[in-house]
Amino acid sequence: MIMKYIDMHCDTLSIGLAQHKETITKLENSMADIDRLYQAGNGAQFFAMFVPQRDMPKWYGMEEMPEHEVLLQMMSDTFWETIKENENRMAFAQSYEKMQENLREGKLSAFLTMENGFAVRGKMENLKKFHEMGVGLITLTWNDPNCFGQNHSMDRTLMQMGLTDFGKEAVRYMNELGMIVDVSHLSDGGFYDVAEFSKKPFVASHSNCRELSPATRNLTDDMIRVLANKGGVAGINFEPTFLNWNQEDIHSRVSRMCDHVEHFIKIGGEECVGIGTDFDGIGGKFEIHDCTKMDLFFEELHRRKISDRVIEKIAFSNVARVIKESMKASEKCMV
Ligand SMILES: [Zn+2]
């Protein structure tokens, strides 16, 4: 069962960097390089530029950590080089219209996103700069506090802390520019601030249900309701510790992914759930070891008597709707 699907998060650009490759067309041990995505029937992939905040050269297989600006440039070079190398089968997108055009031409859409708004460094003009660079979504924090606000945490006090004044203003400006606000990795307080200050639907690009897996990266039932009421979508993450109740269990199982899908639907309705695999950013023992096995996920949803209409929404239309409502192409970034 090959389904056209949209995946809101992968870290394949980071893997490309770590393997010192100019493009991510063909990578060793990748879960979502272009060859595999094409084989999988992927309709649109969000490629995250991950910005480590603490020095973690290991992440990129480097001896020294380059400046964040340099790192971003390296990843964006890889992104654009990859599109050039695959122009017959993939194309850039920063809007719903462009994605539809790419689909009509039989091309996979490549969206550029940023994981960790740290690189914005508290300056509105940087948001504009990144939008012009092609960025269509920003994951406001990673696992440290930054100019936007507080990250998720086991510490209850920190978890209640929210966005900074800059963060609140920035959410509004992102709405205006047409960049999707992503609350994955954010604190609970930050989540509620985004819900209050965002006028547009927002996403938790790669987060699951906390009721089924206690990881602080996941959403509580109340947050799922709020997200759904705002027209937002959460993307099912394939990381074992975000899927399983037992945090020691390193198995990423298809049945558990579908449990989370069903829980999202039960709490927030059939419009609030999509896909955010986190391919190339996760570890464990996988039933879906790369994107070419995505059919296992769709088949299991089918087996559970979820209708084709709803499966299509989960795979594609829910996220497509948020792209339509919350993302706008920068006039300066017309490719
Ligand atoms: Zn992440």
Residues whose N, C-alpha, C, O or C-beta is under 5 A from the ligand:
A	BS01	ZN	none
